[in-house]
Amino acid sequence: MGIEFIELSAEHSVARMPVEGNTQVVGLLHGGAHVVLGESLGSISSAIHAGPGKYVVGIEINATHSRSITEGWVTGTCTALVLGRTLATHEIVMRDEQGRRLSTVRMTNMVRDL
């Protein structure tokens, strides 16, 4: 996938991914690639929130695709919506290099004891 993590925290994380190598047959960035980037950011941010002695499992994810892209890089910005004792919910917005919104992913993770 070529994901590069730029910033990681429970509240705010950023990563980027190239379009090249992640396209579907007509050359557009695959919708699933948007979700992979979003889920990677949401899961890592939730794990940071959970802390030592705990782990997280995804219990819900959804994506809305707003714009297509055929080249360049996609940047995902993950923002915490809820950081609770048992649940962590994040919104991840994917943007192109011009700052245009490509997709929005929302993910909820359950925090569990090891």
The 8 nearest C-alpha neighbors of each residue, nearest first, counted from 0:
[[1, 2, 21, 16, 20, 17, 32, 35],
 [0, 2, 16, 17, 3, 15, 20, 21],
 [3, 1, 16, 0, 15, 4, 14, 36],
 [2, 4, 15, 14, 16, 5, 1, 13],
 [5, 3, 14, 6, 13, 2, 15, 7],
 [4, 6, 14, 13, 3, 7, 12, 15],
 [5, 7, 13, 12, 4, 8, 14, 11],
 [8, 6, 12, 13, 11, 44, 5, 9],
 [9, 7, 11, 10, 12, 44, 47, 6],
 [8, 10, 44, 48, 47, 11, 45, 79],
 [9, 11, 79, 8, 78, 12, 44, 77],
 [12, 10, 78, 8, 77, 9, 79, 7],
 [13, 11, 7, 77, 6, 8, 76, 40],
 [12, 14, 76, 6, 5, 75, 77, 4],
 [15, 13, 4, 5, 75, 3, 74, 2],
 [16, 14, 74, 3, 73, 2, 75, 4],
 [15, 17, 2, 73, 72, 1, 3, 74],
 [18, 16, 72, 19, 71, 73, 1, 15],
 [17, 19, 70, 21, 72, 28, 71, 20],
 [20, 18, 17, 21, 70, 22, 71, 28],
 [19, 21, 22, 18, 0, 17, 1, 28],
 [22, 20, 18, 19, 28, 29, 32, 0],
 [23, 21, 28, 29, 27, 26, 20, 18],
 [22, 24, 29, 26, 27, 25, 28, 21],
 [23, 25, 26, 22, 27, 29, 28, 21],
 [26, 24, 23, 27, 22, 28, 69, 29],
 [27, 25, 22, 24, 23, 69, 28, 29],
 [28, 26, 69, 22, 68, 23, 25, 29],
 [27, 29, 22, 18, 21, 68, 69, 23],
 [28, 30, 22, 23, 32, 31, 27, 21],
 [31, 29, 33, 32, 28, 34, 64, 23],
 [30, 32, 34, 29, 33, 35, 28, 36],
 [31, 33, 35, 29, 34, 30, 36, 21],
 [34, 32, 30, 36, 31, 35, 37, 29],
 [33, 35, 37, 31, 32, 36, 38, 30],
 [36, 34, 32, 38, 37, 33, 39, 31],
 [35, 37, 39, 33, 34, 38, 32, 40],
 [38, 36, 34, 40, 35, 39, 91, 104],
 [37, 39, 41, 35, 40, 36, 42, 34],
 [40, 38, 36, 42, 37, 41, 35, 43],
 [39, 41, 37, 43, 38, 42, 44, 77],
 [42, 40, 38, 44, 39, 43, 89, 45],
 [43, 41, 45, 39, 44, 40, 38, 46],
 [42, 44, 46, 40, 45, 41, 39, 47],
 [43, 45, 9, 47, 41, 46, 42, 8],
 [46, 44, 48, 42, 47, 43, 87, 9],
 [47, 45, 49, 43, 48, 44, 55, 42],
 [46, 48, 44, 9, 50, 45, 49, 43],
 [47, 49, 9, 45, 46, 50, 44, 82],
 [50, 48, 46, 47, 53, 45, 110, 54],
 [49, 51, 47, 48, 53, 46, 52, 54],
 [52, 50, 53, 49, 54, 47, 46, 113],
 [53, 51, 113, 112, 50, 54, 49, 111],
 [54, 52, 112, 113, 111, 51, 49, 50],
 [53, 55, 111, 110, 46, 112, 113, 49],
 [56, 54, 110, 109, 108, 46, 111, 45],
 [57, 55, 108, 109, 58, 110, 54, 111],
 [56, 58, 108, 59, 107, 109, 55, 106],
 [57, 59, 108, 107, 56, 109, 60, 106],
 [60, 58, 107, 106, 57, 61, 108, 105],
 [61, 59, 106, 105, 107, 62, 104, 58],
 [62, 60, 105, 104, 106, 59, 63, 34],
 [61, 63, 104, 103, 64, 105, 34, 102],
 [62, 64, 103, 102, 65, 104, 61, 101],
 [65, 63, 102, 66, 101, 62, 103, 30],
 [66, 64, 101, 102, 63, 100, 67, 103],
 [67, 65, 101, 64, 68, 102, 100, 99],
 [68, 66, 101, 27, 28, 69, 65, 64],
 [67, 69, 27, 28, 70, 66, 95, 18],
 [70, 68, 27, 26, 28, 18, 67, 71],
 [71, 69, 18, 68, 19, 72, 17, 28],
 [70, 72, 18, 17, 73, 96, 69, 19],
 [73, 71, 17, 16, 18, 95, 96, 74],
 [72, 74, 95, 16, 15, 94, 17, 93],
 [75, 73, 15, 94, 93, 14, 95, 16],
 [74, 76, 93, 14, 92, 13, 15, 91],
 [77, 75, 13, 92, 91, 12, 93, 74],
 [76, 78, 91, 12, 11, 90, 13, 40],
 [79, 77, 11, 90, 89, 10, 91, 80],
 [78, 80, 89, 10, 81, 88, 90, 11],
 [79, 81, 89, 88, 78, 90, 82, 87],
 [82, 80, 88, 87, 79, 83, 89, 86],
 [83, 81, 87, 86, 88, 79, 80, 84],
 [84, 82, 86, 85, 87, 81, 110, 88],
 [83, 85, 86, 82, 110, 87, 49, 109],
 [84, 86, 110, 83, 109, 87, 111, 82],
 [87, 85, 109, 83, 110, 108, 84, 82],
 [86, 88, 82, 108, 81, 107, 83, 45],
 [89, 87, 107, 81, 80, 106, 79, 108],
 [90, 88, 79, 80, 106, 78, 105, 41],
 [91, 89, 105, 78, 77, 104, 79, 106],
 [90, 92, 77, 104, 76, 37, 103, 75],
 [91, 93, 103, 76, 75, 102, 104, 94],
 [94, 92, 75, 102, 101, 74, 100, 73],
 [95, 93, 100, 99, 101, 98, 74, 73],
 [94, 96, 73, 98, 97, 99, 72, 74],
 [95, 97, 98, 72, 94, 73, 71, 99],
 [96, 98, 95, 99, 94, 100, 73, 72],
 [99, 97, 95, 94, 96, 100, 74, 93],
 [98, 100, 94, 95, 97, 101, 96, 66],
 [101, 99, 94, 102, 93, 98, 95, 65],
 [102, 100, 66, 65, 94, 93, 64, 99],
 [103, 101, 64, 93, 65, 63, 100, 92],
 [102, 104, 92, 63, 62, 91, 93, 64],
 [105, 103, 62, 91, 61, 90, 37, 92],
 [106, 104, 90, 61, 60, 89, 91, 62],
 [105, 107, 60, 89, 88, 59, 41, 104],
 [108, 106, 88, 59, 87, 58, 57, 60],
 [107, 109, 57, 87, 56, 58, 86, 55],
 [108, 110, 86, 56, 55, 85, 57, 111],
 [109, 111, 55, 85, 86, 54, 49, 108],
 [112, 110, 54, 53, 55, 109, 113, 85],
 [113, 111, 53, 52, 54, 110, 55, 49],
 [112, 53, 52, 54, 111, 51, 55, 110]]
